[in-house]
């Protein structure tokens, strides 16, 4: 924010400053800015690096000065990633978990969270139960890796039958079932000392920031929080709406992009998301929450990072002024 200062006031203030002892002027200048706004940390999701081993990826990211990752088990030596379903974890032993985590930590990189993204909204009770068991097994993986958070969506279900008048994701019974599932997930997370972050998406159960807030309020557990990916809600919410609705729950932000009226996400800077405003809100509202570059791989993560860093730099300057 800028203020206009009359020239007479400016000259008077300058003269007063000149009259101060030199030591007092020096000590004032050397003091750090007390109210400097911290910039959120920038990390990378490992999902787009499927041709790398964990050690190779950790080494490259460390050489680029990136100190945080969101771990999707999609590397050549840890191929356990399966979207909206379950993966066989039988050979993912505690020792292997520690080895994977050590590949990053030995390079000076922390692991913020572990991607799960199983189907919690399936209409079949036995399928939901199996997916909850899988999620709990992934909590065990997180414990072995010493990772405090796991991330997920509600999941997606589409029947082979004709679409009902009210889509599955928005039926009253499904809402009630999902709240019950969320409470059960919270109970298991509490037992393992972990926290689960739910990510909204405009074509799923958590289709808007408000609906996500209502879900989090209904589950009512400190173990169930939010991951905000603004590109996922670009079609239905303005950025300010997203933060207004979800700020108290946000523990992480995804930094990707999307064109309006297009389903496919793209790297930061290649879509219609207002990154200047996004960065400003992240700095103002959730400086503790890391910004994780998503939908990036070896060929484009540097450009996406530069775009995000430029936006954050400008936002931090405005916040400090």
N, C-alpha and C positions, 0 to 999 in steps of 0.2 A: 504494500500500500504506500502511496506517495502522499506527502503533505506539502503545501506551499508555505514557505517561510519568508516573511518580509525581510528585505535587505538590511534594514535598521536592526532587527533582532539578530540577524546572522552576524553582523559586525560586532554587536555587543557580546554575543556568545563567544566569538573568536577572541576578543580582547580578554574576557574572563578566563578563558582557557590558557591564554598566553601568560597570565599572571600567576598561575599555579606553579608550585615548585616542580622542577624537571622530574624529580623522582616520583611525584604523585602522578604526573602525566604518563610516565613510563609504566607504572604499575597498573594504571587504568587500561592502557593499550594492551598490556600483556595478559589481562584477564580473559578467559574464554567466554564466549557468548553463553550466558546462563540459560537462555531459553531456546537454544538452537534445536530445531526439530530434527530428530534422527530419521535418516532415509531407510525404508525397508530393505532387507537383504534380497538379493536376486539369486535364484537357484535355477536348476534345470531338471525337468522330468526325464528319466532315463528311457522312457518307452520308445522314443524314436531312434535309439542307438542299438538296434537289434543285431547289427553285425559286429559289435564290440564285445570283448570280455569285460567284466567288471573292472579288472585291474587296468586295462587299456583306457577305458572311459574315465576312471578316476585320475589317471595320469594326465590325460589330455585336459580335463576340466581344471585340474589343479594348476597346470601350466598357463591356463587362461585366467587364473585368479578367481575362479568360481569355487565357493566354499560350502555349498549346500546342494543336496539333490533330493528329489522325490523319487523313491525307488519303486520302479515297476520291474518285476522279475522277468525281464525280456532279453537279457543278455545271453550270449552264446554258451556261457557256463552256468546259467541259471534260468533255464527256459520254463517258467512256471506261469506265465501270464496267460489268462483266458478271460476275455471280456464277457460279462453277463452270464457266467457259468462257474464251473469248478475245475480246478486242476489237480492232478494226482501229486500229493506232497510226500509220498511214502519215502523217497530217498533224500528229502530235504531235512537232513539231520541237524541237531543243534550245532554240531561241529561245522557243518557246511554253512549254516546261517552265520556263525561267527566269522568264518573265513570270508564270506561275501561282504559283510559289514566292515571287516578289517581292511579290505581292499580300498575302501573309501577313506576310512578314518586314518589309515597310515599315510594317506596322501594329504591329510589335513582337511578332509571334506566331511561334514556332518550329514546325517540322514534325517531329514525332517519327518518323513512319513512314508508309509508303505501302501501301494495301490492294491485294492482288492476288487471292487466293482463286480460283485456277484449279483444274482437276481433275488432281491428280497420281496418282490411284488408278485411272484408267480402264484396263480390261483390254486395250485395243488399244494395242500398242506404238507405232504411228505417231501415234495420238492423244496419248499421253503425251509423245512426242518433240515434237510441235507445241506442247503446253502448256508444256513446258520451254523451248522457244525463245521462246514468248511471255513466260514469266517472266523470261528473261534480257533480253528487250527492255525489260521493266519495270525491271530493274536499271539499264539504261541511262538510263531516265527518272529514276530515283532519283539517279544520278550527276549528271545535268544539273541536277536540283533541289537537289543537295547534301543529300540525305536519306540517313541511314546505315542505316535498317532498313526491311524490307518484311515484311508480315504475310500469313499464309495459313492455311487449313485443309488437311488432306490431300486434300480433295475428296470428292465423293459420286458413286456409280455405282449405278444401279438398272436391271436388265435388264427387257425386256418379257416374258421367260420366267418361269415359276413360280420362286419363291424356292427356292434349293437348301437342303439340310439345314443346311449351315453358310453363313451369309450371306457375301456377297462380301468385306465389310470385315474379316472375321475368319478368312479362309482362310489356311493356312500359306503357300501360294505368294504370296498377295497381300502378306503381311507381308514376305517376303523381297524382293519387287519394290519395295515402298515404301522399304525400307531402302536398296536400291540407288539408287532415285530420290533419296532424301534425301542420299546421298553425292554424287551428281552435282550436285544443287542447291548443296551446300556447295562443291564445286569451282568452280562458276560464280560463287558469291557471293564466294569468295576472290579470283578473278580481277578482280572489279569492286570489291573492298574494301567490300562490303556484308554485312549480317547479316540472316538470315531467321528470323522468329519463327513457330512453329507454334502454332495455337490448338486445344485439344481441344474436343470436343463429344460428348455422351453417345450420340448416334445416328449416329456416324461411326467412322472407323478409329481415331482417337485418343479412345476412348470413356471413358477414365477417367484420373485423374492418374497412376496406376501405369503404365498402358499407354503413356502419353505419355513418362514417364520412361524406360521400357525402350526406346522408339524413339529418344529423344535419346542414350541411352547407346550404342545400336547404331550410330547414324550417327557419333557421336564426333567432332564438329567444333565449334570455338568459333564458327563461322559459322552454326550452327543452334541456336537458342535457343527460349524458350517465351513465349507470351502467355497468361496465365491469365485466363479469364473464369469466375468461380465459378458464375454462373447457368447456364452450359453443363454443369456437372457436379453441380448441386444434387441431381439424382435418384440419383446413384451414389456420391458422396463427401461426407463432412463437410468443412467448411472447413479444419480442422486437417490432415486427411489431404492435401488439395490442396497446402497449403504445405509439409508435411513431404516430400512426394514431389518437388515441382518447384522449391522455393526456389532452389537453385543456378543454375537456368536462367532464372528469370523476369526479363524485361526490361521488361515492360509488363503492366498489368492493365486489363481491361474492367470498367466499373462499370455494369452493367445489372441486371435482376431477372427472376425467373420464378416463377410459381406451381408448386408441386409437381404432378407428373403432367400438366403442360400443356406442349405443345411451344413455344408462342409466347413470346418474350421481351418484356419490358415495361421502361419506364424505372425507374431506381433508386427504391426505396421503394414500388413497386406490386406486389411479389411476396412470396415467402416466404423470401428470402435474409436471413440474420441480419447486417444491415449493421454493427451494433455490433462483432460478432466479426470480420467481414471487415476493417473499418477498423483494428481492433486488430492483426490479423495483418499487414496491409499496413505499418503504422507500425513494428512490431517486426521484421519479417522482410525486407521489400523497400522500404525508404524511398526508394531510388534510382529505383524503377519508377513512372512516372506512372500515374495512374488516369484512364482515358479514358471519359467518359460515352458510352454507345452506346445505340442504339434511342431516340434523342431527336431532336427537330426544333425548329422555331421556337416551338412552343406549350408545350413541356414541359421544355426543357433547364434552365431556371432552377430549377424545382421539384426536378428530379433533382439538380442541383448543390447546392442547399441541403440536401437530405437527406444527401448524401455529406459535405458540409462539416461538418454537425452531428456525424455519426458520427466523422469524423476529429478534430474538436476534442476530443470526449470521450476518444477513444483517446490523443491526444497528452497530454492532462492526466493520464490514468492512467499513461502511460509516464514522464512527468517527475516523478511524485510518489514 
